Amino acid sequence: MKLSHIAGLCVVLVGLLLAALYFLEPTGDGTAPVDTSWNQPNATYPDEFPTLHDFFVLLHEDPTAVRQGLNNLVEKWQPGNAIMLLELSQWLPPETVGPLVRELLVAKLPVDEFDMDEIYQVIWSQDVKPHPNYADFKKRMFSNLDSRFGEYFDDSFPATIRLDEVRWGGVSRDGIPPLVNPEMLTADEADYLDDSNVVFGLENNGDARAYPKRILAWHEMFRDTVGGQPVAGVFCTLCGSMIVYDTSRPGGNFELGTSGFLYRSNKLMYDRDTKSLWSTLKGQPVIGPLVGRGIVLPRHQVVTTTWGQWKQLHPDTTVLSLETGHQRDYSEGKAYESYFATDDLMFEVPLTDDRLKNKAEILALRNNDASETLAISADFLLANRVWHDQLEGKKFVVLTDETGANRVYDCGDVQFASWNQTDTAIDAAGNKWQVSEAALTAPDGRTLPRKPAHRAFWFGWYGAFPDTRLVK
């Protein structure tokens, strides 16, 4: 089978490697618990579905084998076949088998032509029975790109998200390298930063740290010890969210990394011990052995602000050094420059909402079990520097300074009238409360604790929590 250009030949070579996968035995140990999650195998009617051989044989050079595989797929057509063919289509020989598969998908789905994004949307809109070996299909297909990817997928693994919405992000495991116990500088030493540069500020047990966006955009994660506690800071560049999790657990801590996969254009993390996949926005495992064990990571307070404002409030802060051990252009705004410059998404998502632009920034709040969530437009908060609201009946106040930085505090029945944008908030009775990263403190010693909240792009938050309340 000859192709007319080098790119096509490369696809065939990749295809030949993938074609061998259907001869391989799964590498999982099969010990993970099975529940009634979306991707559980259907053991009652296995003959309804084609075998994985029928899919992977399409990557073969033998026209007879390819034809037989296609015939089997047509004869045993199930709606769950569509996503597997769509995912496989990017590896098929583009001038031979590829067109046949695209024609089959167009014939079986309510579309007029082959458009990958449109077909994804059609598939995601359907509630269909998945192929009982769909997870194993993903294991074998993606293991060719990175052998470690196979550790994420197994037909026996429970899941709380649809597996067909888990997409490869184009990098290997930790291909976007996290910063581990990174080198820090004093404020005076950080002469590479301008006062207007965006930083993510964190204070824990008196330990104040600043993590510049211009660095984290290239690494997306850091694992560090702040105030004596192990933490993981997760910056999802695609969805604009920066969250800091407490990763301690009995006997150790969760070591989280970048899986290489996305869910609704949202970074999926993995833990080194079990290789379970974790939701960035929820801080809990969503695919793998840890699902169903009630694990939800506690969140630390983090603020998105400017370096000038942060160091004014915290002159003893430390901040990331440019000496990360990696060669990157750490200039302000350089990473993902073209992505941030438009409202377009890099990866299709099943749900969007036009009440705000896709990448409009919101302040995101939720309770621990995410039974109630709230998004407040960052522009709205900039125009309303003191904003009272409530979540699950618990009242809080959002204080926003001139840089747009938001801090959220439980307030109970205390009503605040104003604040000086730095360290003092005044309640309706005229009492002056001290503002800190941890709490609001009244003259009589009463304290109102800070609530975890973070910024995010509207589309990313809405995709994870479509029932969220929006204030704009």
Rosetta blueprint (number, residue, H / E / L):
1 M L
2 K L
3 L L
4 S L
5 H L
6 I H
7 A H
8 G H
9 L H
10 C H
11 V H
12 V H
13 L H
14 V H
15 G H
16 L H
17 L H
18 L H
19 A H
20 A H
21 L H
22 Y H
23 F H
24 L L
25 E L
26 P L
27 T L
28 G L
29 D L
30 G L
31 T L
32 A L
33 P L
34 V L
35 D L
36 T L
37 S L
38 W L
39 N L
40 Q L
41 P L
42 N L
43 A L
44 T L
45 Y L
46 P H
47 D H
48 E H
49 F L
50 P L
51 T L
52 L H
53 H H
54 D H
55 F H
56 F H
57 V H
58 L H
59 L H
60 H L
61 E L
62 D L
63 P H
64 T H
65 A H
66 V H
67 R H
68 Q H
69 G H
70 L H
71 N H
72 N H
73 L H
74 V H
75 E H
76 K L
77 W L
78 Q L
79 P L
80 G L
81 N H
82 A H
83 I H
84 M H
85 L H
86 L H
87 E H
88 L H
89 S H
90 Q L
91 W L
92 L L
93 P L
94 P L
95 E L
96 T L
97 V H
98 G H
99 P H
100 L H
101 V H
102 R H
103 E H
104 L H
105 L H
106 V H
107 A H
108 K H
109 L L
110 P L
111 V L
112 D L
113 E L
114 F L
115 D L
116 M H
117 D H
118 E H
119 I H
120 Y H
121 Q H
122 V H
123 I H
124 W H
125 S H
126 Q L
127 D L
128 V L
129 K L
130 P L
131 H L
132 P L
133 N L
134 Y H
135 A H
136 D H
137 F H
138 K H
139 K H
140 R H
141 M H
142 F H
143 S H
144 N L
145 L L
146 D L
147 S H
148 R H
149 F H
150 G H
151 E H
152 Y H
153 F L
154 D L
155 D L
156 S L
157 F L
158 P L
159 A E
160 T L
161 I L
162 R L
163 L H
164 D H
165 E H
166 V E
167 R E
168 W E
169 G L
170 G L
171 V L
172 S L
173 R L
174 D L
175 G L
176 I L
177 P L
178 P L
179 L E
180 V E
181 N L
182 P L
183 E L
184 M E
185 L E
186 T E
187 A L
188 D L
189 E L
190 A L
191 D L
192 Y L
193 L L
194 D L
195 D L
196 S L
197 N L
198 V E
199 V E
200 F E
201 G E
202 L E
203 E E
204 N E
205 N L
206 G L
207 D E
208 A E
209 R E
210 A E
211 Y E
212 P E
213 K H
214 R H
215 I H
216 L H
217 A H
218 W H
219 H H
220 E L
221 M E
222 F E
223 R E
224 D E
225 T E
226 V E
227 G L
228 G L
229 Q E
230 P E
231 V E
232 A E
233 G E
234 V E
235 F E
236 C E
237 T L
238 L L
239 C L
240 G L
241 S E
242 M E
243 I E
244 V E
245 Y E
246 D E
247 T L
248 S E
249 R E
250 P L
251 G L
252 G E
253 N E
254 F L
255 E L
256 L E
257 G E
258 T E
259 S E
260 G E
261 F E
262 L E
263 Y E
264 R L
265 S L
266 N E
267 K E
268 L E
269 M E
270 Y E
271 D E
272 R L
273 D L
274 T L
275 K L
276 S L
277 L E
278 W E
279 S E
280 T L
281 L L
282 K L
283 G L
284 Q E
285 P E
286 V E
287 I E
288 G L
289 P L
290 L L
291 V L
292 G L
293 R L
294 G L
295 I L
296 V L
297 L L
298 P L
299 R E
300 H E
301 Q L
302 V L
303 V E
304 T E
305 T E
306 T E
307 W H
308 G H
309 Q H
310 W H
311 K H
312 Q H
313 L H
314 H L
315 P L
316 D L
317 T L
318 T E
319 V E
320 L E
321 S L
322 L L
323 E L
324 T L
325 G L
326 H L
327 Q L
328 R L
329 D L
330 Y L
331 S L
332 E L
333 G L
334 K L
335 A L
336 Y L
337 E H
338 S H
339 Y H
340 F H
341 A L
342 T L
343 D L
344 D L
345 L L
346 M L
347 F L
348 E L
349 V L
350 P L
351 L L
352 T L
353 D L
354 D L
355 R L
356 L L
357 K L
358 N L
359 K L
360 A L
361 E E
362 I E
363 L E
364 A E
365 L E
366 R E
367 N L
368 N L
369 D L
370 A L
371 S L
372 E L
373 T E
374 L E
375 A E
376 I E
377 S E
378 A H
379 D H
380 F H
381 L H
382 L H
383 A H
384 N L
385 R L
386 V E
387 W E
388 H E
389 D E
390 Q E
391 L E
392 E L
393 G L
394 K E
395 K E
396 F E
397 V E
398 V E
399 L E
400 T E
401 D L
402 E L
403 T L
404 G L
405 A L
406 N E
407 R E
408 V E
409 Y E
410 D E
411 C L
412 G L
413 D L
414 V L
415 Q L
416 F E
417 A E
418 S E
419 W E
420 N L
421 Q L
422 T L
423 D L
424 T E
425 A E
426 I E
427 D E
428 A L
429 A L
430 G L
431 N L
432 K E
433 W E
434 Q E
435 V E
436 S L
437 E L
438 A L
439 A E
440 L E
441 T E
442 A L
443 P L
444 D L
445 G L
446 R L
447 T E
448 L E
449 P E
450 R E
451 K E
452 P L
453 A L
454 H E
455 R E
456 A E
457 F E
458 W H
459 F H
460 G H
461 W H
462 Y H
463 G H
464 A H
465 F L
466 P L
467 D L
468 T L
469 R E
470 L E
471 V E
472 K L
